Amino acid sequence: MTHLTPYIPAGTGHDVHHDAWMGASAKARAAAAARDHDHDALWSLVAAMLAEGDRVSPHTVKAYRAGVLRYLAWAKSSGVAILRPERGTGTHYRFDLMRAYANPGTVNTRLSGARALYRALAWAGLEHADPFAQVRGVRDGRAPDPLS
């Protein structure tokens, strides 16, 4: 199966985020952004991490962004410290998503965005607890459609 990757010229898109997070101050900036629940800076960090790896589709980037921002809003309203989440934070968030969305695919997509945030924090060099390390995705309990 061939996967087509859109061309993004250097200096645009995620490369800008990537360049902004290079250097000695990245770790301290990421820690401050996590402490302050700075949504823009934390999304920029995730975008920078995504830019360093294999190209990702614009759809995936959009889905991760929605997941990161949803988790950050939930964490702030729930009093979750991003770098020091309490035990069970990932499970609580998963249950919140299950209440909010009827579609298991949407729940799993939002979880993927939250997981990407914690991968990006590790990418920036921060040691932290990952509340999603043991959290499984949601399975669709419906029987498959025999016509599809």
SULGIKA-V988106 format. One record per backbone hydrogen bond with DSSP energy under -1.0 kcal/mol. NH is the residue of the N-H (numbers start at 0). CO is the residue of the C=O. E is the energy in kcal/mol with one decimal. If there is no record, write none. Layout:
# SULGIKA-V988106
nh=(NH,NH)
co=(CO,CO)
e=(E,E)
This chain:
# SULGIKA-V988106
nh=(11,14,17,18,19,20,20,21,25,28,29,30,31,32,33,34,35,37,38,41,42,43,44,45,46,47,48,49,50,51,52,60,61,62,63,64,65,66,67,68,69,70,71,72,73,74,75,76,77,79,88,91,92,93,94,95,96,97,98,99,100,106,107,108,109,110,111,112,113,114,115,116,117,118,119,120,121,122,123,124,125,128,132,147)
co=(8,11,13,14,15,16,17,18,22,24,25,26,27,28,29,30,31,32,36,37,38,39,40,41,42,43,44,45,46,47,48,56,57,58,59,60,61,62,63,64,65,66,67,68,69,70,71,72,73,74,85,87,88,89,90,91,92,93,94,95,96,102,103,104,105,106,107,108,109,110,111,112,113,114,115,116,117,118,119,121,120,82,129,144)
e=(-1.5,-1.5,-2.6,-2.7,-1.7,-1.0,-1.0,-1.1,-1.3,-2.6,-2.7,-2.3,-2.3,-2.4,-2.4,-2.5,-2.4,-2.6,-1.2,-2.5,-2.5,-2.3,-2.0,-2.1,-2.9,-2.2,-2.2,-2.5,-1.9,-1.2,-1.1,-2.2,-2.4,-2.3,-2.8,-2.6,-2.2,-2.2,-3.1,-2.7,-2.1,-2.2,-2.6,-2.2,-2.3,-3.3,-2.4,-2.2,-1.8,-3.0,-1.9,-2.6,-2.5,-2.3,-2.3,-2.1,-2.5,-2.2,-1.8,-1.8,-2.6,-1.8,-2.6,-2.1,-2.4,-2.3,-2.1,-1.7,-1.9,-2.6,-2.2,-1.6,-1.5,-2.0,-2.4,-2.0,-1.7,-2.4,-1.8,-1.6,-2.3,-1.2,-1.5,-1.5)
